[in-house]
Amino acid sequence: MTPTRLAEDAAAFLPVAFRLADAARAEARRYFRTAVPVDVKPDQSPVTLADREAEAAMRRILEAELPAHGIFGEEHGRVREAADWQWVLDPIDGTRSFITGRPTFGSLVGLCFRGHPVLGVIDAGGTGERWWGITGGQSCFDGRPIRTRACADPALARLAATSPAMFGPDDRARFDRLAGRVTDVLWGGDCYNYGLLALGLIDLVAEVDLKPYDWCALVPVIEGAGGVVTDWSGQKLGLEGDGRVLAAGDPRAHRIALEMLALA
């Protein structure tokens, strides 16, 4: 399939992606800032009824409208793994933010074709904002085109990550090398950080211990705004990865950041 045809095919699914994001937002907002019970998953991450019901609502739409497509969701697993088109869903990215009343959580809707992200939606239900991007196209924020910020020198860059607790000792040492080169380090934010990067307000995001449902939606949004997102070795992200993610608004800063994050 040619890149033009792939972009056209992906764009045709944008209305579906918006319906999925709408459904997840409705469920999340129903429980936001309420005493929703919290369970702990085997990996020690929290999960709520809102997470499960938001993903279930998205899956009902896909099963009704696109029953041949695969689904890969954080809370309810995978179906039709061999399908060319795979919807990758994180109903509430930033569950810790969600359960503590912080509005920076989001719902992530990604679409992959043969393992490669081609469409992404970041829906910030707590703030009512939405980003989207399609492979080969211009990313948008609430309907207007967006661009990342030119920032070639990491010494002038703003670096963000969700939490220092996500880093083991080796990855923290690598992160600290990069953090020592930038002008500011910001903690917290989850998927909202990547939206801010696409808006040109943050320059770098470096994180570890992520899963495909954490990053597949982000890739088209960032790339369509002029940025770059890879793993810490510079490899493109898809349905496989080692959990390390580096996003940069400026490709020149990305190259230098990769050097800082490289294994000693």
Secondary structure as UniProt FT lines:
FT   HELIX           3..12
FT   HELIX           14..31
FT   TURN            32..33
FT   STRAND          38..40
FT   TURN            42..43
FT   STRAND          46..48
FT   HELIX           49..65
FT   TURN            67..68
FT   STRAND          70..73
FT   TURN            74..76
FT   STRAND          77..79
FT   TURN            81..82
FT   STRAND          85..93
FT   HELIX           95..99
FT   TURN            100..101
FT   TURN            103..104
FT   STRAND          106..113
FT   TURN            114..115
FT   STRAND          116..124
FT   TURN            125..128
FT   STRAND          129..134
FT   TURN            135..136
FT   STRAND          140..141
FT   TURN            142..143
FT   STRAND          144..145
FT   HELIX           154..156
FT   STRAND          158..161
FT   HELIX           164..166
FT   HELIX           169..179
FT   TURN            180..181
FT   STRAND          184..187
FT   HELIX           191..198
FT   TURN            199..200
FT   STRAND          204..207
FT   HELIX           212..215
FT   TURN            216..217
FT   HELIX           218..224
FT   TURN            225..226
FT   STRAND          228..230
FT   TURN            232..233
FT   STRAND          245..248
FT   HELIX           251..261
//
